[in-house]
């Protein structure tokens, strides 16, 4: 039987990708709520905002000179989401190489 190379990623790689993807999704969902002017009194909107603010605490006030609050939110939270996706991608790549079968 011939040798067939398959691309099988360890469970830890899937977990890392899922966690960082979920964090980016929460931040982007909060950003969508801001852009669509969702009701901040809604419990779901409030919960997502709290989670996104906790994850993006380092980035949420990075650019304060932008006058339009929606554009400021897109820039600040967008950078946070991109950074989380990049970190997740890097860690997943390292995990794939480290725990190769």
LUMVOLUM-384631 format. One record per atom (N, C-alpha, C): residue in one letter; y negated, z, x negated. Coordinates in steps of 0.02 Angstrom, whole numbers, padded with zeros to 5 digits, always signed. Layout:
<sites>
aYZX
...
</sites>
This chain:
<sites>
x+00059+00000-00042
x+00000+00000+00000
x-00062+00000-00044
x-00108-00046-00032
x-00168-00050-00075
x-00215+00009-00064
x-00252+00024-00116
x-00302+00078-00113
x-00363+00053-00074
x-00384+00093-00027
x-00442+00076+00013
x-00493+00132+00005
x-00551+00116-00021
x-00604+00165-00029
x-00640+00174+00037
x-00645+00236+00059
x-00681+00250+00120
x-00741+00294+00103
x-00789+00293+00145
x-00848+00334+00135
x-00841+00395+00181
x-00814+00447+00153
x-00803+00508+00191
x-00848+00562+00163
x-00896+00586+00202
x-00942+00637+00179
x-00916+00706+00197
x-00923+00754+00152
x-00902+00822+00167
x-00941+00852+00225
x-00914+00903+00255
x-00946+00935+00313
x-01014+00962+00295
x-01022+00989+00234
x-01086+01018+00214
x-01142+00965+00215
x-01125+00905+00197
x-01175+00850+00198
x-01197+00836+00270
x-01150+00837+00316
x-01168+00826+00386
x-01211+00883+00413
x-01195+00944+00393
x-01233+01002+00415
x-01305+00998+00388
x-01312+00982+00324
x-01379+00976+00294
x-01419+00923+00330
x-01389+00865+00342
x-01424+00811+00376
x-01444+00831+00447
x-01399+00865+00482
x-01414+00886+00551
x-01470+00937+00554
x-01469+00985+00508
x-01520+01038+00509
x-01589+01010+00495
x-01595+00970+00442
x-01660+00943+00425
x-01683+00891+00476
x-01636+00853+00505
x-01654+00807+00558
x-01678+00843+00621
x-01647+00900+00637
x-01668+00939+00694
x-01738+00969+00683
x-01751+00992+00623
x-01818+01018+00608
x-01870+00963+00616
x-01856+00904+00590
x-01903+00848+00597
x-01911+00829+00670
x-01857+00831+00708
x-01861+00815+00780
x-01905+00865+00817
x-01899+00929+00801
x-01941+00979+00833
x-02014+00967+00817
x-02030+00952+00755
x-02099+00938+00736
x-02125+00876+00771
x-02085+00824+00774
x-02107+00762+00807
x-02113+00770+00882
x-02070+00811+00912
x-02076+00826+00983
x-02140+00864+00998
x-02157+00911+00955
x-02221+00947+00962
x-02279+00898+00955
x-02274+00853+00909
x-02326+00803+00900
x-02333+00759+00962
x-02277+00741+00992
x-02280+00702+01054
x-02312+00742+01110
x-02297+00806+01114
x-02329+00849+01165
x-02404+00852+01154
x-02426+00855+01092
x-02498+00856+01077
x-02530+00790+01098
x-02499+00734+01079
x-02528+00669+01094
x-02529+00654+01169
x-02479+00678+01205
x-02475+00665+01277
x-02508+00720+01318
x-02539+00768+01283
x-02575+00823+01314
x-02532+00861+01364
x-02474+00883+01341
x-02429+00922+01383
x-02460+00991+01397
x-02439+01020+01452
x-02464+01085+01473
x-02443+01139+01423
x-02490+01170+01387
x-02470+01221+01338
x-02443+01285+01370
x-02453+01294+01435
x-02426+01352+01470
x-02353+01344+01489
x-02326+01284+01484
x-02256+01272+01499
x-02212+01307+01447
x-02160+01342+01468
x-02119+01379+01419
x-02086+01335+01367
x-02062+01275+01386
x-02031+01230+01338
x-02081+01206+01287
x-02140+01185+01311
x-02192+01160+01266
x-02214+01216+01219
x-02220+01276+01245
x-02240+01333+01205
x-02188+01350+01153
x-02123+01349+01172
x-02069+01363+01125
x-02067+01311+01068
x-02072+01247+01087
x-02071+01194+01036
x-02131+01201+00990
x-02190+01218+01018
x-02250+01228+00977
x-02240+01285+00928
x-02212+01340+00951
x-02200+01396+00906
x-02152+01378+00850
x-02098+01343+00867
x-02050+01322+00816
x-02082+01273+00766
x-02118+01224+00792
x-02149+01174+00749
x-02202+01207+00704
x-02240+01253+00731
x-02290+01288+00689
x-02257+01329+00636
x-02199+01358+00651
x-02164+01398+00601
x-02137+01354+00545
x-02108+01296+00563
x-02081+01252+00513
x-02135+01216+00473
x-02191+01201+00504
x-02244+01162+00472
x-02302+01207+00448
x-02289+01271+00438
x-02343+01317+00421
x-02381+01296+00358
x-02347+01265+00311
x-02379+01244+00249
x-02422+01182+00259
x-02407+01142+00309
x-02439+01077+00318
x-02489+01074+00376
x-02486+01121+00423
x-02523+01112+00485
x-02599+01114+00477
x-02624+01145+00424
x-02696+01145+00411
x-02713+01111+00345
x-02673+01063+00326
x-02684+01030+00261
x-02748+00989+00261
x-02759+00951+00313
x-02819+00909+00318
x-02862+00934+00376
x-02913+00972+00361
x-02955+01001+00413
x-03019+00961+00424
x-03035+00914+00381
x-03097+00876+00387
x-03093+00818+00437
x-03034+00804+00462
x-03025+00751+00511
x-03051+00778+00578
x-03099+00742+00608
x-03133+00768+00667
x-03090+00765+00730
x-03055+00710+00741
x-03015+00703+00802
x-02953+00747+00797
x-02945+00794+00844
x-02887+00839+00838
x-02819+00804+00843
x-02816+00749+00880
x-02752+00714+00886
x-02734+00679+00821
x-02783+00648+00790
x-02771+00615+00725
x-02753+00667+00673
x-02787+00724+00673
x-02773+00778+00627
x-02701+00803+00636
x-02679+00809+00699
x-02611+00831+00713
x-02560+00779+00688
x-02574+00715+00699
x-02529+00662+00677
x-02522+00665+00601
x-02577+00673+00566
x-02574+00674+00493
x-02537+00736+00468
x-02558+00794+00491
x-02529+00856+00465
x-02456+00866+00485
x-02440+00858+00548
x-02371+00867+00570
x-02328+00808+00549
x-02357+00749+00545
x-02319+00691+00521
x-02298+00699+00449
x-02342+00726+00407
x-02323+00739+00337
x-02267+00790+00334
x-02272+00842+00375
x-02220+00893+00376
x-02152+00863+00395
x-02151+00821+00447
x-02088+00791+00468
x-02060+00745+00414
x-02103+00706+00381
x-02080+00662+00328
x-02052+00702+00269
x-02084+00757+00252
x-02060+00799+00197
x-01991+00828+00213
x-01983+00852+00275
x-01917+00879+00294
x-01864+00825+00293
x-01880+00765+00316
x-01831+00711+00314
x-01814+00692+00242
x-01865+00692+00198
x-01853+00675+00128
x-01811+00728+00094
x-01825+00791+00106
x-01786+00845+00076
x-01714+00842+00101
x-01705+00831+00166
x-01638+00824+00193
x-01600+00766+00163
x-01635+00710+00154
x-01603+00651+00124
x-01583+00663+00052
x-01627+00696+00015
x-01612+00711-00056
x-01553+00759-00061
x-01554+00813-00021
x-01500+00861-00024
x-01433+00830-00001
x-01436+00786+00049
x-01375+00752+00071
x-01348+00706+00017
x-01393+00671-00017
x-01371+00628-00072
x-01339+00666-00128
x-01371+00723-00145
x-01342+00766-00197
x-01274+00792-00175
x-01269+00813-00112
x-01206+00838-00086
x-01151+00786-00085
x-01169+00724-00069
x-01119+00671-00069
x-01093+00659-00140
x-01137+00662-00189
x-01115+00651-00258
x-01077+00711-00285
x-01099+00770-00265
x-01069+00832-00291
x-01000+00845-00263
x-00992+00837-00198
x-00928+00854-00166
x-00889+00791-00147
x-00889+00743-00191
x-00852+00681-00179
x-00778+00694-00183
x-00741+00661-00139
x-00668+00672-00139
x-00636+00647-00203
</sites>
